[in-house]
Amino acid sequence: MKALLAALLLTATAVVQAGTIDPFQPHSNQYEVSWGSMGLGEGSITLSPLENGCYRYETRTKPLAIVRWTYGSPRETSEFCVIGDRIVPRHFQYQNDKRPKDGFTLDFDWKAKSLKVIKGGEVTLRELPDNGVDRQLMQLAVRQWVIRNIDNPKPEPIEFQLLDNRRARSYRFAMVGRQKVETPAGSYDTLLVERVNDPDTRMRFWIAPELGYVAVKVQRIEDGEVKLQMLLRK
């Protein structure tokens, strides 16, 4: 559950100025998170600049007391650069105050096409696919794809290799419709983006153009049931 919570925290608000969407302005957004019918607490995302063209993207969870006692408060940090219109990951770290043994890091060496995984003091080298992203940046990359296709009502699906400490998994996303969504932050007309290459485990993002294409609702669905849901709080 902790991994799903962290993985589903999506990018926060972009800024729309003079008709141009700038998704890399510093920002911080919060979401209400639930597991089935049970509230889990809050999740927050912060995007901050590093050197030119590079950024830090940090997810922090603030679970309710009973959840925090059992699962801790996970924190994920991605460092990445933007080259052209491509998000290029370079470092990822997962930490949990209650479960330090679950922590791991990923280092991306694009020149050597190598992914270095460090977990529990052990180092593993794996091949780095061209479309490889860590589990935070996948959602940011999906959002970039939506923004690039603002004027395309039905773009071709986009596919990524989701990389973590265990294996690479293929995720293919498509725009599947438009819906009005109610959240604690308000009511929004949204574009619905869905994972389409695994009928048993789906991910859905409701993206609001009026907020600079922020995801205002996120769901993970397993075997037809909503397991994890996030709603924009502010």
N, C-alpha and C positions, 0 to 999 in steps of 0.2 A: 504493500500500500504506500509506503513512504516514497518508493521510486516512482510510482504512478503520479503521486501528488507533485513531486518535483518536476517530473518530465512534462506534465501538462500545463505548467505555468507558462503562459504565452507572453509575447512582447507587449509592452505598454504603449501609451499614446504617441503617435507621430504628430508633427506640426504641419499644418497646411498654410502656406503663405504665398500669396500671389499666384495661386493655382499650382504650386509645386509641393509635393509631399516630401518632407524631410524626415525619414524614419530614425535618424541618428541624433536627434536632439536629446540632451540629458533629461531623464524623466524617472518617475516612480509611480507605479499603480498598485492597487490592492484588489484582491478577489476573495469572495466568500467561497469556502470549499466544503463539499459534502461527500460522504461515502454512502451510497444508497440513500436512505432517508435520514442518516445521522450526520449532523454537522461536525466537521473536523476542526474548524478554526479559520485562519486567514493565511493567505499567501501574498507576498509582495515581490515586485520585480524592479530592479534599478539598472538603468543604462547610463554609463559614465564614460567620458572620453579618456583615452590614453594618448600615445603619440599620434601624429598625423595619420588619419585614416584607420586607426585601430581603436578598439573599445573593450570595456569590461561589462559583462551582462550577468547580473547576480540575482539569484532567487533565494529568498528566505521564507521559511514557513514558521507560522506561529500557531501551533496546534492548541486545542483546548487542553486543560490540565491533565485529564485522564489519558488523552491520546499522547501528550508529550511525555508522560511518565513511562508509557510503554514503548513508543517509537522514537522519542527524542524530537529534536528540531533540525531537520535536514537543511543544509545550505549547499548550493551549487554555484560555481563561478566559471564562466566561459570568457576567454579572451580571444578576440577575433579581429581580422582586418577586412576592409572592403576594397576589393580590386575590381574596377569597372562596376558592374551591377551584381557581382558575386560576393557572398559572405564566405570568408576563408577562415576556418577555425585554426587556432594554434595551441591552445591549452585549455583543459577542462579539469575541474576538481570537485569531487563530492565529499562532503563531511557530514557527520552526525554526532552530536555531543553525547548521546546515549549509546551509540553503537559505533565506536571508532574503528572496529575491524571491518565495517562495511565500506569505509572510505577508499577512494582510489583516484588516480589522476590519469589523464590522457595527454600525450604530447604529439602534435602533428608535425611531421617533417615532409613537406610537400615536394621538396627537391628530391629526396630519396624515396618518395612514395611509401613512407613507413610510419606506422602508428606505434608509439611506445606506451604500453600500459603498465602502471606501477600500482600494485595492491599488496598489502601486507609485507612490504619489503622485497617482493619478487617483481622482476622486470620481464615483460613479454613483448616481443616485437611481432607486429602483424602487418600485412599489406594494407596500404591506405588507398581505397577507391577514390576516383575522381569526384564522385558525388557524395563522399562521406562527410557526415556532420555529427556533432555530439547531440545528446537528447534535448538540450536547451535550444541550440541553434537550429534544429530542424524546424521548429515552429516559426522562428524568425525568418528562415529561408522560405517557408511556405507563404508567409505574409509578403515577402518581397516579390514572389511569383504573382500573387494577387495584384499587387500594385503595378507590376509591369504589364499586366493584362487588363488594365482599367477599361480600355476601349474594345476589348474582345469578349463578347457575351458567353462564349464557350471555348476557352482555350484547351489545348491538349493537356492531359494530366502531367504532373511533375513527379519525379521519383527521386528518392534519396536513400542512401545506406545509413541507417542509424547505428552509431558506434558506441559501445560501452565497454566495460571491463570483461565481458564474456564473449560477445560475438557481434557480427554485423547482421542487421535485419533490413529487408527492403520495405519501404513505405512509399506508396503511390497515392497522390491526392488529386481530387478533381473538384471543380465547382459544380454543385448539384442543384442549386436553386437559390431563392430569396425568401426570407422569413422576417416577420416582426418579432422582436424578442424583448421580454420584460426582465429587467435586472434591478438590483438595489440602487444603481446609479441612474436609472431611467429606462425609457422605452426607445428602441432603435430599430430601424430598417437595416437588415443585414444580408450579406452574402454567405451562404452555407458552403463550407469546404469540408470534404469528407475523405477519409482513407478508404480506398476502393479495392485494395488487393488482398484483403483478409476479411471474409464475411463473419468470422467468429470474434474478431477483435477490431472494433472500429474506433476511430477518433473523429470528432466533429468540432469544427471551429465556426462560430458565428461572428463574422467580421463586419464592423460598422464603418462604412465609408465616411459618414458625417463626423466620426472621431479620428479621421486620418487613418482608417483601416485598422483600428485596434480590434482584437478579439474580445467581445463582451460576454461570450458564453463558450464554454469548452466542455465536452463530454467524452468519456471513455466508456464504450459499450462492449460488454462481453456476453456472448450467447444470448443476445437480444435484450439484456438488462443493463440499465445505466448503473455503472459501478462508481464512477467518479464524476463530479460535476463542479464547475467553477463559474461564478457569476461576478461580473465587474461590480466592485463596491464603490470605488472612486478613482 
